Amino acid sequence: MDHDPQDDKPSDSLTVFEKAQRFRTHAELIHAHQAGTDELERISHRVAELRTGLQKMSRTLSTAHAIASLPDAPSIVTTGDDGYTDFKRRVDAGDFKDAVFKTAMRKLSAASSTIETETQDAWKTWTAQRLSRLLTNRVAILPTEQRKRVTDRRTRLDRLASAAPDRAAVTEFLTTYESLLEELDELPDLPAELVELLDRLAQRKPLTLADLSEEDLKMLRESEVGAQIELRRRES
């Protein structure tokens, strides 16, 4: 196999991703060295386990990098003892025992879990900050259908924020959030009293004039939403 320039870098300066690439290279070398021997089946099984662990690490790192690149995102540490240094030393010395693979897998899994936990914590912190900026009280001024579309998008954002993230979720949250933020920012700010009154008017059971105070009627007449209010005589 050709010489990999990455092998010239000291282990301490490698990122987890670079170490993962080296893990894969050494696993492939082991597979090649053992081909044709009675150890092939055992080694193949261990190599397959290691590749599965590397695939998980790759997905975890991909998500971590996507979140770390977001504006004002919390930092995510992606370095630590992933078992690469000890694994390389033993393999270079010709030690292909099960214990070598098991130790490498244990440390790789621990590193993946640590990064995954930090990534999820960063995601929850970042999404909570963004959601707190959405002035959702302003949706009260919108017509029913438009209000429902806005509410549905906000509900979707809440679900994305509470679930374990991946790159697709990060992209969807960011796109949905930016469009919703822009739409809400274009709406007028409403007093809490008016929002409460509009919520009452939006209930299924219609209100009568007797249910509204003089202050309620004054707020409606003076607000931009007043033109949306209709009065009809009940036929009974």
N, CA, C and O of each residue as an XYZ file, in Angstrom:
944
protein
N       0.858     -1.196      0.000
C       0.000      0.000      0.000
C       0.885      1.234      0.000
O       1.918      1.247      0.669
N       0.499      2.287     -0.747
C       1.294      3.500     -0.838
C       1.391      4.179      0.508
O       0.526      4.032      1.371
N       2.491      4.944      0.664
C       2.704      5.684      1.893
C       1.705      6.822      2.009
O       1.509      7.583      1.062
N       1.067      6.941      3.182
C       0.107      8.026      3.429
C       0.841      9.167      4.114
O       1.430      8.956      5.175
N       0.827     10.391      3.538
C       1.506     11.533      4.153
C       1.018     11.798      5.566
O       1.761     12.350      6.378
N      -0.228     11.412      5.878
C      -0.754     11.647      7.216
C       0.044     10.877      8.267
O       0.105     11.276      9.430
N       0.661      9.756      7.838
C       1.423      8.959      8.803
C       2.634      9.703      9.341
O       3.190      9.318     10.370
N       3.054     10.773      8.652
C       4.205     11.539      9.114
C       3.847     12.534     10.206
O       4.737     13.072     10.865
N       2.561     12.787     10.409
C       2.136     13.748     11.423
C       2.176     13.085     12.790
O       1.821     11.911     12.901
N       2.601     13.801     13.848
C       2.570     13.234     15.194
C       1.136     12.985     15.629
O       0.237     13.735     15.249
N       0.908     11.941     16.423
C      -0.447     11.562     16.821
C      -1.154     12.678     17.566
O      -2.362     12.856     17.405
N      -0.421     13.440     18.385
C      -1.046     14.482     19.192
C      -1.659     15.579     18.351
O      -2.563     16.275     18.813
N      -1.187     15.750     17.117
C      -1.684     16.842     16.275
C      -2.822     16.413     15.368
O      -3.361     17.231     14.624
N      -3.197     15.131     15.420
C      -4.245     14.627     14.541
C      -5.631     14.951     15.089
O      -5.858     14.931     16.299
N      -6.546     15.246     14.182
C      -7.943     15.358     14.574
C      -8.509     13.956     14.711
O      -7.900     12.983     14.265
N      -9.692     13.858     15.337
C     -10.327     12.552     15.469
C     -10.617     11.967     14.097
O     -10.485     10.759     13.897
N     -11.007     12.802     13.162
C     -11.307     12.308     11.814
C     -10.064     11.721     11.157
O     -10.130     10.661     10.535
N      -8.918     12.417     11.295
C      -7.680     11.915     10.705
C      -7.283     10.585     11.341
O      -6.811      9.672     10.664
N      -7.485     10.495     12.667
C      -7.177      9.238     13.334
C      -8.107      8.125     12.849
O      -7.698      6.975     12.693
N      -9.355      8.493     12.617
C     -10.305      7.503     12.108
C      -9.859      6.984     10.755
O      -9.981      5.792     10.472
N      -9.339      7.879      9.913
C      -8.831      7.458      8.618
C      -7.655      6.494      8.795
O      -7.541      5.509      8.065
N      -6.794      6.775      9.752
C      -5.662      5.870     10.006
C      -6.143      4.519     10.539
O      -5.617      3.467     10.175
N      -7.166      4.575     11.419
C      -7.755      3.331     11.904
C      -8.152      2.459     10.720
O      -7.842      1.268     10.678
N      -8.835      3.063      9.769
C      -9.323      2.318      8.613
C      -8.159      1.736      7.813
O      -8.210      0.589      7.368
N      -7.107      2.541      7.636
C      -5.943      2.084      6.888
C      -5.302      0.871      7.551
O      -4.969     -0.109      6.885
N      -5.133      0.947      8.871
C      -4.517     -0.177      9.579
C      -5.420     -1.402      9.566
O      -4.931     -2.529      9.502
N      -6.713     -1.198      9.626
C      -7.636     -2.327      9.561
C      -7.509     -3.036      8.218
O      -7.516     -4.265      8.147
N      -7.392     -2.247      7.157
C      -7.236     -2.833      5.823
C      -5.914     -3.579      5.705
O      -5.852     -4.637      5.078
N      -4.858     -3.038      6.301
C      -3.554     -3.718      6.278
C      -3.627     -5.061      6.996
O      -3.092     -6.067      6.529
N      -4.309     -5.051      8.156
C      -4.442     -6.291      8.906
C      -5.171     -7.329      8.065
O      -4.779     -8.495      8.014
N      -6.215     -6.897      7.419
C      -7.003     -7.805      6.586
C      -6.123     -8.413      5.490
O      -6.194     -9.610      5.211
N      -5.300     -7.571      4.878
C      -4.425     -8.046      3.799
C      -3.365     -9.005      4.324
O      -3.075    -10.020      3.690
N      -2.781     -8.686      5.488
C      -1.717     -9.519      6.051
C      -2.224    -10.904      6.458
O      -1.489    -11.890      6.409
N      -3.495    -10.956      6.859
C      -4.014    -12.213      7.381
C      -4.712    -13.059      6.311
O      -5.109    -14.192      6.583
N      -4.863    -12.527      5.116
C      -5.569    -13.259      4.059
C      -4.903    -14.613      3.818
O      -3.679    -14.733      3.769
N      -5.739    -15.604      3.671
C      -5.236    -16.936      3.369
C      -4.832    -17.719      4.581
O      -4.353    -18.841      4.419
N      -4.983    -17.228      5.767
C      -4.645    -17.952      6.991
C      -5.920    -18.344      7.706
O      -7.012    -17.893      7.359
N      -5.762    -19.205      8.727
C      -6.937    -19.628      9.497
C      -7.462    -18.514     10.386
O      -8.498    -18.667     11.032
N      -6.749    -17.389     10.421
C      -7.184    -16.242     11.228
C      -8.108    -15.309     10.447
O      -8.640    -14.349     11.003
N      -8.292    -15.591      9.177
C      -9.008    -14.655      8.317
C     -10.414    -14.354      8.840
O     -10.824    -13.194      8.889
N     -11.141    -15.384      9.227
C     -12.522    -15.172      9.664
C     -12.577    -14.303     10.919
O     -13.394    -13.387     11.016
N     -11.707    -14.598     11.870
C     -11.702    -13.808     13.106
C     -11.322    -12.362     12.838
O     -11.973    -11.441     13.331
N     -10.267    -12.163     12.057
C      -9.805    -10.815     11.758
C     -10.852    -10.043     10.961
O     -11.084     -8.859     11.206
N     -11.480    -10.722     10.007
C     -12.507    -10.077      9.191
C     -13.653     -9.569     10.062
O     -14.181     -8.479      9.840
N     -14.030    -10.370     11.052
C     -15.106     -9.971     11.958
C     -14.708     -8.737     12.754
O     -15.499     -7.806     12.905
N     -13.484     -8.731     13.260
C     -13.016     -7.586     14.054
C     -12.885     -6.330     13.191
O     -13.205     -5.226     13.632
N     -12.415     -6.512     11.967
C     -12.294     -5.373     11.051
C     -13.674     -4.803     10.744
O     -13.837     -3.585     10.675
N     -14.666     -5.668     10.559
C     -16.030     -5.212     10.280
C     -16.577     -4.404     11.453
O     -17.231     -3.380     11.256
N     -16.308     -4.865     12.675
C     -16.737     -4.130     13.869
C     -16.097     -2.748     13.907
O     -16.750     -1.747     14.201
N     -14.817     -2.721     13.606
C     -14.085     -1.461     13.642
C     -14.611     -0.499     12.582
O     -14.734      0.700     12.833
N     -14.915     -1.013     11.417
C     -15.460     -0.166     10.353
C     -16.818      0.410     10.743
O     -17.123      1.561     10.432
N     -17.635     -0.401     11.431
C     -18.929      0.095     11.903
C     -18.735      1.240     12.899
O     -19.442      2.247     12.859
N     -17.767      1.060     13.786
C     -17.467      2.121     14.742
C     -16.973      3.383     14.059
O     -17.311      4.492     14.472
N     -16.175      3.216     13.017
C     -15.661      4.368     12.270
C     -16.773      5.089     11.521
O     -16.769      6.316     11.421
N     -17.720      4.329     11.000
C     -18.851      4.938     10.306
C     -19.679      5.787     11.266
O     -20.121      6.881     10.913
N     -19.889      5.279     12.483
C     -20.615      6.043     13.487
C     -19.851      7.301     13.853
O     -20.433      8.380     13.972
N     -18.536      7.159     14.033
C     -17.708      8.317     14.346
C     -17.785      9.352     13.230
O     -17.855     10.551     13.500
N     -17.773      8.901     11.992
C     -17.843      9.817     10.855
C     -19.153     10.599     10.866
O     -19.157     11.805     10.623
N     -20.269      9.916     11.148
C     -21.563     10.602     11.213
C     -21.602     11.592     12.369
O     -22.128     12.698     12.239
N     -21.041     11.181     13.495
C     -21.020     12.051     14.674
C     -20.210     13.310     14.401
O     -20.626     14.416     14.746
N     -19.049     13.131     13.779
C     -18.199     14.278     13.463
C     -18.858     15.187     12.434
O     -18.747     16.410     12.515
N     -19.541     14.587     11.469
C     -20.219     15.381     10.447
C     -21.262     16.296     11.076
O     -21.362     17.472     10.726
N     -22.038     15.747     12.010
C     -23.047     16.546     12.705
C     -22.391     17.609     13.583
O     -22.839     18.755     13.624
N     -21.330     17.221     14.282
C     -20.631     18.172     15.152
C     -20.090     19.357     14.359
O     -20.207     20.503     14.791
N     -19.504     19.080     13.209
C     -18.960     20.152     12.371
C     -20.071     21.046     11.829
O     -19.895     22.259     11.720
N     -21.230     20.442     11.484
C     -22.360     21.229     10.974
C     -22.868     22.188     12.044
O     -23.180     23.340     11.746
N     -22.953     21.721     13.285
C     -23.441     22.574     14.371
C     -22.398     23.613     14.766
O     -22.732     24.766     15.040
N     -21.139     23.201     14.793
C     -20.070     24.137     15.164
C     -19.949     25.285     14.170
O     -19.451     26.355     14.521
N     -20.398     25.078     12.931
C     -20.292     26.114     11.903
C     -21.464     27.100     11.937
O     -21.463     28.079     11.191
N     -22.464     26.855     12.795
C     -23.608     27.750     12.895
C     -23.200     29.070     13.553
O     -22.255     29.093     14.341
N     -23.888     30.157     13.245
C     -23.553     31.448     13.862
C     -23.688     31.400     15.380
O     -24.716     30.971     15.905
N     -22.652     31.837     16.078
C     -22.659     31.903     17.544
C     -22.867     30.541     18.208
O     -23.373     30.473     19.328
N     -22.490     29.481     17.544
C     -22.671     28.140     18.110
C     -21.662     27.887     19.227
O     -20.529     28.365     19.157
N     -22.064     27.136     20.260
C     -21.114     26.761     21.316
C     -20.006     25.885     20.733
O     -20.218     25.172     19.752
N     -18.841     25.945     21.336
C     -17.728     25.126     20.854
C     -17.965     23.660     21.198
O     -18.570     23.340     22.222
N     -17.485     22.781     20.335
C     -17.605     21.336     20.541
C     -16.203     20.733     20.466
O     -15.522     20.858     19.449
N     -15.784     20.090     21.531
C     -14.460     19.475     21.573
C     -14.508     18.133     20.856
O     -15.292     17.259     21.225
N     -13.678     17.966     19.839
C     -13.659     16.717     19.071
C     -12.316     16.006     19.192
O     -11.947     15.217     18.322
N     -11.595     16.280     20.256
C     -10.322     15.595     20.507
C     -10.435     14.801     21.804
O     -11.283     15.096     22.647
N      -9.610     13.832     21.956
C      -9.627     13.011     23.158
C      -8.975     11.673     22.884
O      -8.457     11.442     21.791
N      -8.997     10.788     23.870
C      -8.370      9.469     23.729
C      -9.327      8.559     22.966
O     -10.265      8.002     23.535
N      -9.070      8.419     21.668
C      -9.908      7.550     20.849
C      -9.268      6.178     20.631
O      -9.785      5.366     19.864
N      -8.163      5.924     21.293
C      -7.532      4.613     21.223
C      -6.600      4.405     20.054
O      -6.020      3.328     19.915
N      -6.440      5.413     19.204
C      -5.651      5.215     17.989
C      -4.177      4.936     18.286
O      -3.594      4.011     17.721
N      -3.573      5.736     19.172
C      -2.121      5.612     19.413
C      -1.752      4.209     19.875
O      -0.814      3.603     19.358
N      -2.499      3.695     20.857
C      -2.190      2.356     21.372
C      -2.472      1.289     20.328
O      -1.718      0.325     20.195
N      -3.573      1.467     19.581
C      -3.914      0.512     18.531
C      -2.816      0.434     17.478
O      -2.416     -0.660     17.081
N      -2.327      1.577     17.025
C      -1.271      1.617     16.003
C       0.008      0.956     16.512
O       0.660      0.196     15.795
N       0.351      1.260     17.763
C       1.588      0.697     18.317
C       1.519     -0.830     18.345
O       2.485     -1.499     17.980
N       0.402     -1.376     18.770
C       0.264     -2.830     18.868
C       0.221     -3.494     17.492
O       0.836     -4.539     17.280
N      -0.508     -2.880     16.560
C      -0.597     -3.446     15.217
C       0.762     -3.401     14.523
O       1.160     -4.360     13.862
N       1.472     -2.280     14.677
C       2.806     -2.172     14.082
C       3.748     -3.236     14.622
O       4.687     -3.657     13.947
N       3.475     -3.669     15.870
C       4.314     -4.709     16.485
C       3.823     -6.112     16.131
O       4.376     -7.101     16.613
N       2.787     -6.205     15.293
C       2.285     -7.503     14.861
C       1.300     -8.143     15.817
O       1.046     -9.344     15.733
N       0.735     -7.347     16.736
C      -0.214     -7.881     17.712
C      -1.628     -7.704     17.178
O      -2.154     -6.592     17.170
N      -2.252     -8.809     16.727
C      -3.598     -8.749     16.169
C      -4.615     -9.486     17.054
O      -5.636     -9.964     16.560
N      -4.335     -9.574     18.348
C      -5.216    -10.304     19.255
C      -6.581     -9.613     19.360
O      -6.714     -8.422     19.078
N      -7.594    -10.391     19.774
C      -8.930     -9.835     19.966
C      -8.912     -8.670     20.946
O      -9.630     -7.686     20.767
N      -8.091     -8.786     21.975
C      -8.038     -7.742     22.995
C      -7.633     -6.396     22.401
O      -8.093     -5.350     22.859
N      -6.781     -6.419     21.391
C      -6.338     -5.181     20.742
C      -7.530     -4.511     20.052
O      -7.730     -3.302     20.166
N      -8.308     -5.311     19.344
C      -9.476     -4.770     18.657
C     -10.536     -4.304     19.651
O     -11.144     -3.248     19.478
N     -10.750     -5.108     20.696
C     -11.778     -4.756     21.672
C     -11.429     -3.450     22.383
O     -12.302     -2.613     22.614
N     -10.173     -3.280     22.722
C      -9.754     -2.037     23.383
C      -9.925     -0.850     22.442
O     -10.394      0.213     22.849
N      -9.540     -1.041     21.177
C      -9.694      0.033     20.197
C     -11.163      0.396     20.022
O     -11.504      1.577     19.962
N     -12.042     -0.615     19.938
C     -13.469     -0.356     19.775
C     -14.044      0.345     21.001
O     -14.858      1.258     20.870
N     -13.624     -0.079     22.192
C     -14.134      0.530     23.415
C     -13.775      2.014     23.486
O     -14.613      2.852     23.820
N     -12.523      2.325     23.168
C     -12.085      3.716     23.226
C     -12.700      4.547     22.099
O     -13.037      5.716     22.291
N     -12.840      3.934     20.927
C     -13.471      4.637     19.806
C     -14.937      4.943     20.120
O     -15.426      6.036     19.836
N     -15.630      3.966     20.709
C     -17.033      4.166     21.069
C     -17.176      5.234     22.150
O     -18.095      6.053     22.116
N     -16.247      5.208     23.113
C     -16.299      6.214     24.180
C     -16.081      7.615     23.620
O     -16.753      8.566     24.019
N     -15.129      7.730     22.687
C     -14.870      9.030     22.063
C     -16.080      9.497     21.265
O     -16.440     10.673     21.316
N     -16.713      8.581     20.523
C     -17.906      8.922     19.757
C     -19.038      9.388     20.670
O     -19.726     10.366     20.379
N     -19.217      8.671     21.778
C     -20.288      9.021     22.711
C     -20.051     10.388     23.337
O     -20.987     11.168     23.511
N     -18.792     10.677     23.676
C     -18.468     11.973     24.276
C     -18.762     13.113     23.298
O     -19.371     14.119     23.662
N     -18.320     12.936     22.061
C     -18.564     13.971     21.044
C     -20.062     14.107     20.779
O     -20.571     15.215     20.608
N     -20.756     12.982     20.747
C     -22.200     13.005     20.499
C     -22.929     13.765     21.610
O     -23.839     14.548     21.338
N     -22.526     13.530     22.856
C     -23.150     14.229     23.987
C     -22.884     15.726     23.916
O     -23.795     16.530     24.117
N     -21.642     16.104     23.632
C     -21.314     17.526     23.504
C     -22.067     18.167     22.347
O     -22.498     19.317     22.432
N     -22.221     17.411     21.268
C     -22.936     17.926     20.099
C     -24.399     18.173     20.425
O     -24.951     19.210     20.057
N     -25.034     17.227     21.115
C     -26.439     17.386     21.473
C     -26.633     18.538     22.453
O     -27.611     19.278     22.350
N     -25.719     18.695     23.396
C     -25.802     19.814     24.341
C     -25.679     21.153     23.606
O     -26.422     22.095     23.879
N     -24.738     21.217     22.679
C     -24.550     22.440     21.894
C     -25.788     22.736     21.052
O     -26.202     23.888     20.922
N     -26.374     21.682     20.481
C     -27.579     21.841     19.659
C     -28.750     22.388     20.484
O     -29.445     23.309     20.054
N     -28.958     21.817     21.661
C     -30.054     22.267     22.514
C     -29.854     23.717     22.946
O     -30.804     24.499     22.978
N     -28.622     24.069     23.274
C     -28.334     25.444     23.682
C     -28.574     26.412     22.532
O     -29.197     27.458     22.708
N     -28.074     26.053     21.355
C     -28.189     26.949     20.202
C     -29.634     27.104     19.760
O     -30.083     28.222     19.508
N     -30.371     26.003     19.662
C     -31.763     26.087     19.217
C     -32.627     26.832     20.230
O     -33.528     27.576     19.843
N     -32.364     26.641     21.521
C     -33.138     27.357     22.539
C     -32.950     28.864     22.408
O     -33.902     29.631     22.546
N     -31.722     29.277     22.142
C     -31.457     30.701     21.948
C     -32.206     31.233     20.734
O     -32.771     32.326     20.783
N     -32.214     30.471     19.649
C     -32.896     30.926     18.443
C     -34.413     30.965     18.630
O     -35.065     31.921     18.213
N     -34.968     29.940     19.248
C     -36.420     29.891     19.425
C     -36.918     31.016     20.327
O     -38.034     31.506     20.155
N     -36.090     31.423     21.285
C     -36.504     32.502     22.181
C     -36.610     33.842     21.461
O     -37.220     34.779     21.977
N     -36.018     33.936     20.272
C     -36.059     35.183     19.511
C     -37.294     35.294     18.620
O     -37.564     36.355     18.059
N     -38.034     34.212     18.491
C     -39.230     34.236     17.641
C     -40.383     34.908     18.384
O     -40.811     34.431     19.435
N     -40.880     36.008     17.842
C     -41.963     36.762     18.476
C     -43.302     36.147     18.064
O     -44.055     36.708     17.268
N     -43.567     34.969     18.641
C     -44.744     34.207     18.216
C     -46.054     34.851     18.643
O     -47.105     34.498     18.108
N     -46.026     35.787     19.593
C     -47.272     36.453     19.978
C     -47.850     37.262     18.816
O     -49.040     37.576     18.807
N     -47.014     37.594     17.847
C     -47.474     38.398     16.717
C     -48.373     37.623     15.759
O     -49.074     38.227     14.947
N     -48.361     36.301     15.842
C     -49.180     35.521     14.908
C     -50.657     35.738     15.146
O     -51.479     35.421     14.286
N     -51.007     36.280     16.311
C     -52.423     36.503     16.619
C     -53.083     37.434     15.618
O     -54.300     37.388     15.437
N     -52.299     38.274     14.971
C     -52.857     39.237     14.025
C     -53.149     38.613     12.670
O     -53.838     39.221     11.851
N     -52.646     37.424     12.420
C     -52.779     36.801     11.096
C     -54.134     36.116     10.931
O     -54.750     35.705     11.914
N     -54.600     35.993      9.675
C     -55.810     35.207      9.402
C     -55.587     33.746      9.789
O     -54.452     33.302      9.961
N     -56.675     33.019      9.921
C     -56.621     31.651     10.451
C     -55.656     30.748      9.695
O     -54.805     30.109     10.314
N     -55.767     30.680      8.376
C     -54.936     29.767      7.596
C     -53.452     30.113      7.702
O     -52.609     29.228      7.853
N     -53.144     31.392      7.623
C     -51.753     31.811      7.717
C     -51.217     31.580      9.129
O     -50.058     31.207      9.312
N     -52.067     31.802     10.111
C     -51.662     31.563     11.505
C     -51.348     30.092     11.718
O     -50.401     29.751     12.427
N     -52.147     29.211     11.101
C     -51.903     27.770     11.234
C     -50.571     27.384     10.592
O     -49.832     26.574     11.152
N     -50.256     27.947      9.435
C     -48.988     27.616      8.773
C     -47.805     28.036      9.635
O     -46.819     27.307      9.749
N     -47.909     29.217     10.243
C     -46.833     29.686     11.111
C     -46.712     28.788     12.331
O     -45.606     28.420     12.729
N     -47.841     28.434     12.924
C     -47.830     27.573     14.113
C     -47.251     26.200     13.793
O     -46.514     25.631     14.598
N     -47.579     25.673     12.633
C     -47.043     24.360     12.230
C     -45.525     24.407     12.083
O     -44.827     23.474     12.479
N     -45.025     25.487     11.517
C     -43.569     25.603     11.361
C     -42.884     25.732     12.717
O     -41.811     25.167     12.930
N     -43.499     26.471     13.627
C     -42.923     26.598     14.964
C     -42.913     25.244     15.677
O     -41.949     24.903     16.362
N     -43.992     24.478     15.511
C     -44.045     23.141     16.105
C     -42.946     22.249     15.533
O     -42.321     21.479     16.262
N     -42.714     22.355     14.229
C     -41.656     21.564     13.594
C     -40.289     21.946     14.153
O     -39.453     21.074     14.389
N     -40.054     23.226     14.367
C     -38.785     23.677     14.946
C     -38.594     23.114     16.346
O     -37.492     22.701     16.704
N     -39.657     23.096     17.136
C     -39.571     22.539     18.489
C     -39.179     21.064     18.455
O     -38.383     20.602     19.273
N     -39.748     20.334     17.499
C     -39.432     18.905     17.400
C     -37.984     18.685     16.965
O     -37.301     17.808     17.493
N     -37.526     19.469     16.018
C     -36.133     19.344     15.581
C     -35.174     19.688     16.710
O     -34.127     19.059     16.860
N     -35.537     20.684     17.496
C     -34.660     21.122     18.591
C     -34.566     20.082     19.705
O     -33.533     19.975     20.365
N     -35.632     19.320     19.917
C     -35.662     18.353     21.020
C     -35.114     16.980     20.624
O     -34.825     16.156     21.492
N     -34.971     16.731     19.323
C     -34.485     15.424     18.863
C     -32.968     15.425     18.703
O     -32.340     16.480     18.606
N     -32.386     14.215     18.679
C     -30.948     14.102     18.411
C     -30.672     14.611     17.001
O     -31.314     14.154     16.056
N     -29.743     15.536     16.831
C     -29.549     16.160     15.518
C     -28.697     15.324     14.570
O     -27.903     14.482     14.990
N     -28.888     15.583     13.280
C     -27.972     15.134     12.243
C     -27.855     16.290     11.248
O     -28.488     17.330     11.430
N     -27.056     16.115     10.206
C     -26.828     17.231      9.273
C     -28.129     17.688      8.611
O     -28.339     18.885      8.413
N     -29.000     16.737      8.270
C     -30.266     17.099      7.623
C     -31.136     17.926      8.558
O     -31.765     18.893      8.129
N     -31.174     17.549      9.840
C     -31.975     18.285     10.818
C     -31.433     19.700     11.012
O     -32.200     20.654     11.142
N     -30.105     19.827     11.029
C     -29.486     21.150     11.187
C     -29.871     22.054     10.022
O     -30.233     23.213     10.221
N     -29.792     21.522      8.813
C     -30.141     22.302      7.624
C     -31.615     22.685      7.632
O     -31.960     23.831      7.343
N     -32.485     21.734      7.960
C     -33.932     22.019      7.974
C     -34.271     23.059      9.031
O     -35.055     23.974      8.776
N     -33.684     22.924     10.218
C     -33.971     23.896     11.278
C     -33.551     25.294     10.848
O     -34.312     26.251     10.993
N     -32.352     25.408     10.324
C     -31.825     26.717      9.949
C     -32.689     27.367      8.867
O     -33.009     28.553      8.959
N     -33.066     26.603      7.850
C     -33.879     27.142      6.753
C     -35.263     27.573      7.244
O     -35.732     28.667      6.930
N     -35.908     26.695      8.017
C     -37.242     26.995      8.529
C     -37.210     28.169      9.492
O     -38.076     29.042      9.452
N     -36.211     28.181     10.351
C     -36.102     29.259     11.340
C     -35.926     30.622     10.669
O     -36.597     31.584     11.039
N     -35.043     30.707      9.704
C     -34.769     31.994      9.067
C     -35.991     32.538      8.341
O     -36.254     33.739      8.386
N     -36.743     31.660      7.670
C     -37.943     32.115      6.961
C     -39.024     32.552      7.949
O     -39.722     33.537      7.709
N     -39.165     31.821      9.059
C     -40.173     32.168     10.052
C     -39.798     33.454     10.781
O     -40.657     34.295     11.047
N     -38.525     33.603     11.100
C     -38.070     34.819     11.764
C     -38.336     36.045     10.896
O     -38.789     37.078     11.388
N     -38.055     35.923      9.621
C     -38.283     37.040      8.699
C     -39.763     37.395      8.620
O     -40.124     38.572      8.606
N     -40.617     36.376      8.569
C     -42.051     36.631      8.478
C     -42.578     37.301      9.747
O     -43.370     38.240      9.673
N     -42.141     36.820     10.902
C     -42.622     37.386     12.159
C     -42.102     38.801     12.381
O     -42.807     39.647     12.930
N     -40.872     39.054     11.956
C     -40.294     40.384     12.147
C     -41.031     41.451     11.341
O     -40.976     42.635     11.675
N     -41.720     41.034     10.281
C     -42.456     41.989      9.457
C     -43.823     42.336     10.048
O     -44.476     43.273      9.590
N     -44.259     41.579     11.070
C     -45.556     41.832     11.686
C     -45.418     42.853     12.817
O     -44.355     42.953     13.430
N     -46.476     43.608     13.099
C     -46.416     44.580     14.193
C     -46.404     43.894     15.550
O     -46.966     42.811     15.713
N     -45.767     44.525     16.511
C     -45.765     44.001     17.871
C     -47.119     44.290     18.505
O     -47.678     45.368     18.305
N     -47.645     43.351     19.259
C     -48.987     43.485     19.830
C     -48.935     43.504     21.350
O     -48.146     42.774     21.949
N     -49.761     44.326     21.981
C     -49.845     44.303     23.447
C     -50.388     42.960     23.928
O     -51.171     42.313     23.232
N     -49.967     42.550     25.116
C     -50.411     41.264     25.651
C     -51.930     41.206     25.778
O     -52.532     40.155     25.557
N     -52.556     42.341     26.136
C     -54.010     42.366     26.295
C     -54.715     42.089     24.965
O     -55.728     41.390     24.927
N     -54.175     42.640     23.876
C     -54.773     42.420     22.566
C     -54.581     40.974     22.114
O     -55.489     40.380     21.532
N     -53.420     40.416     22.374
C     -53.170     39.018     22.025
C     -54.161     38.106     22.740
O     -54.722     37.190     22.139
N     -54.367     38.362     24.019
C     -55.319     37.558     24.786
C     -56.727     37.676     24.211
O     -57.442     36.680     24.100
N     -57.128     38.902     23.844
C     -58.457     39.113     23.275
C     -58.603     38.396     21.934
O     -59.636     37.781     21.671
N     -57.574     38.471     21.085
C     -57.625     37.799     19.785
C     -57.680     36.285     19.952
O     -58.333     35.598     19.167
N     -57.006     35.767     20.959
C     -57.083     34.333     21.240
C     -58.507     33.941     21.644
O     -58.998     32.881     21.255
N     -59.154     34.786     22.410
C     -60.547     34.519     22.794
C     -61.458     34.524     21.571
O     -62.345     33.681     21.441
N     -61.231     35.475     20.687
C     -62.059     35.570     19.481
C     -61.819     34.405     18.525
O     -62.684     34.071     17.716
N     -60.630     33.783     18.620
C     -60.290     32.675     17.722
C     -60.856     31.344     18.191
O     -60.756     30.349     17.474
N     -61.444     31.305     19.374
C     -62.001     30.062     19.877
C     -63.222     29.643     19.051
O     -63.860     30.466     18.395
N     -63.526     28.358     19.100
C     -64.624     27.830     18.283
C     -65.970     28.428     18.692
O     -66.808     28.718     17.839
N     -66.171     28.606     19.968
C     -67.433     29.179     20.421
C     -67.402     30.690     20.223
O     -66.595     31.368     20.859
N     -68.249     31.232     19.367
C     -68.214     32.669     19.091
C     -68.562     33.494     20.325
O     -69.351     33.072     21.171
N     -67.961     34.673     20.410
C     -68.283     35.615     21.482
C     -69.402     36.542     21.017
O     -69.529     36.815     19.824
N     -70.187     37.009     21.925
C     -71.204     38.007     21.624
C     -70.713     39.365     22.097
O     -69.700     39.461     22.791
N     -71.435     40.415     21.719
C     -71.062     41.753     22.190
C     -71.095     41.825     23.703
O     -70.333     42.570     24.320
N     -71.980     41.046     24.291
C     -72.088     41.062     25.751
C     -70.833     40.504     26.420
O     -70.561     40.788     27.587
N     -70.064     39.697     25.658
C     -68.828     39.115     26.210
C     -67.654     40.085     26.162
O     -66.613     39.836     26.769
N     -67.822     41.191     25.439
C     -66.728     42.140     25.249
C     -66.971     43.404     26.067
O     -68.078     43.938     26.129
N     -65.894     43.852     26.687
C     -65.985     45.096     27.452
C     -65.778     46.293     26.534
O     -65.396     46.139     25.374
N     -66.031     47.474     27.057
C     -65.781     48.688     26.289
C     -64.302     48.807     25.938
O     -63.944     49.283     24.861
N     -63.444     48.363     26.869
C     -62.001     48.407     26.624
C     -61.618     47.439     25.505
O     -60.744     47.732     24.689
N     -62.287     46.279     25.477
C     -62.039     45.308     24.408
C     -62.393     45.901     23.050
O     -61.613     45.809     22.102
N     -63.548     46.496     22.963
C     -63.999     47.084     21.707
C     -63.089     48.220     21.266
O     -62.813     48.381     20.077
N     -62.628     49.002     22.226
C     -61.722     50.118     21.907
C     -60.409     49.584     21.341
O     -59.888     50.126     20.366
N     -59.873     48.525     21.945
C     -58.621     47.944     21.451
C     -58.779     47.453     20.019
O     -57.896     47.651     19.184
N     -59.909     46.811     19.741
C     -60.135     46.294     18.395
C     -60.258     47.413     17.371
O     -59.723     47.314     16.267
N     -60.962     48.473     17.738
C     -61.128     49.581     16.801
C     -59.805     50.267     16.493
O     -59.588     50.727     15.372
N     -58.927     50.336     17.476
C     -57.673     51.070     17.323
C     -56.528     50.218     16.769
O     -55.479     50.749     16.406
N     -56.727     48.905     16.703
C     -55.646     48.022     16.242
C     -55.775     47.750     14.751
O     -56.826     47.961     14.147
N     -54.658     47.267     14.167
C     -54.659     46.923     12.746
C     -55.532     45.716     12.443
O     -55.953     45.513     11.304
N     -55.799     44.926     13.457
C     -56.579     43.717     13.253
C     -58.075     43.991     13.267
O     -58.872     43.093     12.999
N     -58.461     45.216     13.576
C     -59.884     45.541     13.666
C     -60.642     45.245     12.390
O     -61.807     44.853     12.438
N     -59.993     45.429     11.243
C     -60.665     45.185      9.953
C     -60.961     43.706      9.729
O     -61.740     43.363      8.840
N     -60.351     42.824     10.522
C     -60.598     41.390     10.371
C     -61.805     40.918     11.183
O     -62.252     39.781     11.028
N     -62.327     41.780     12.043
C     -63.416     41.394     12.933
C     -64.760     41.632     12.253
O     -65.018     42.715     11.729
N     -65.610     40.612     12.266
C     -66.942     40.717     11.691
C     -67.996     40.539     12.782
O     -67.828     39.719     13.685
N     -69.077     41.303     12.696
C     -70.204     41.160     13.612
C     -71.399     40.653     12.823
O     -71.754     41.215     11.787
N     -72.015     39.593     13.316
C     -73.199     39.038     12.666
C     -74.290     38.774     13.712
O     -74.031     38.351     14.839
N     -75.507     39.046     13.276
C     -76.636     38.763     14.167
C     -76.956     37.288     14.130
O     -77.060     36.682     13.063
N     -77.114     36.706     15.333
C     -77.439     35.299     15.412
C     -78.922     35.087     15.172
O     -79.755     35.783     15.753
N     -79.255     34.136     14.325
C     -80.656     33.880     13.971
C     -81.297     32.949     14.981
O     -81.515     31.771     14.698
N     -81.597     33.470     16.148
C     -82.278     32.678     17.174
C     -82.867     33.589     18.229
O     -83.483     33.113     19.183
